Structures are given as structure tokens and as C-alpha cells.
């Protein structure tokens, strides 16, 4: 995810959240639901959701600019 972000490959908040959710799901599947790694992944997912919700207007504006620049 870090490399994808550095390469500006995320074109929407939804794309980013899909990877965050996959990361959390994989942590749970491979480590179990009560493992520390799973708890950290869940905390990261919750933080991402909160930040995206809090910055929704700004994100919508930026996504619009990204879509327009790709035309």
C-alpha cells in the first residue's frame, strides 16, 4: 500500500479503503481474530475510515480533479 500511494496509484478513496479492508481481513485470516497484528490492522482500518469521513469534502474535490486530469 505504501508503494502504491507513493506512485499515486490510488485514484479514489474507495480504492484505498478496499486495500485497507483487504489488509485487515488478511491479518484476521492469517493470524486469528484476537492476535495483536489483527488488532493493529483493525485500529488502522478504523482510523482510515474516520479520517476519510472527516475529510470527505476535500477528498471529493481531489477525486474530481484526478478524474478531470485523466480526460
Wavefront OBJ file of the C-alpha trace (Angstrom):
o trace
v 0.000 0.000 0.000
v 2.835 2.375 0.809
v 4.412 1.883 -2.607
v 1.049 2.224 -4.315
v 0.468 5.530 -2.506
v 3.964 6.780 -3.356
v 3.335 6.011 -7.025
v -0.022 7.879 -6.841
v -1.886 4.784 -7.963
v -4.954 5.398 -5.810
v -7.482 7.313 -7.892
v -10.227 7.283 -5.249
v -10.778 6.892 -1.544
v -12.738 3.729 -2.341
v -9.680 2.126 -3.972
v -7.626 2.943 -0.899
v -10.272 1.605 1.503
v -10.519 -1.636 -0.463
v -6.818 -2.241 0.173
v -7.158 -1.264 3.845
v -10.064 -3.688 4.252
v -8.097 -6.440 2.495
v -5.145 -5.819 4.805
v -7.396 -6.132 7.861
v -9.110 -9.259 6.509
v -5.772 -10.917 5.746
v -4.480 -10.092 9.213
v -7.503 -11.790 10.731
v -7.422 -14.815 8.417
v -3.715 -15.491 8.829
v -3.280 -14.545 12.488
v -6.696 -15.071 14.050
v -9.190 -12.507 15.305
v -7.531 -11.853 18.693
v -3.901 -11.609 17.570
v -2.067 -8.321 18.143
v -1.445 -7.882 14.403
v -5.182 -8.224 13.737
v -5.975 -5.702 16.452
v -3.480 -3.237 14.973
v -4.907 -3.793 11.468
v -8.420 -3.186 12.807
v -7.277 0.008 14.526
v -5.670 1.190 11.270
v -8.864 0.428 9.343
v -10.947 2.371 11.857
v -8.534 5.305 11.697
v -8.665 5.328 7.880
v -12.467 5.270 7.933
v -12.552 8.117 10.449
v -10.076 10.269 8.504
v -11.875 9.709 5.211
v -15.200 10.560 6.830
v -13.787 13.701 8.455
v -12.193 14.877 5.202
v -14.968 13.780 2.867
v -15.474 17.172 1.150
v -11.769 17.630 0.486
v -11.478 14.087 -0.857
v -14.433 14.527 -3.205
v -12.830 17.679 -4.612
v -9.484 15.938 -5.107
v -11.100 12.896 -6.734
v -12.869 15.231 -9.151
v -9.559 16.838 -10.083
v -7.961 13.430 -10.637
v -10.828 12.334 -12.893
v -10.697 15.566 -14.882
v -6.929 15.333 -15.349
v -7.319 11.854 -16.846
v -9.606 13.032 -19.649
l 1 2 3 4 5 6 7 8 9 10 11 12 13 14 15 16 17 18 19 20 21 22 23 24 25 26 27 28 29 30 31 32 33 34 35 36 37 38 39 40 41 42 43 44 45 46 47 48 49 50 51 52 53 54 55 56 57 58 59 60 61 62 63 64 65 66 67 68 69 70 71
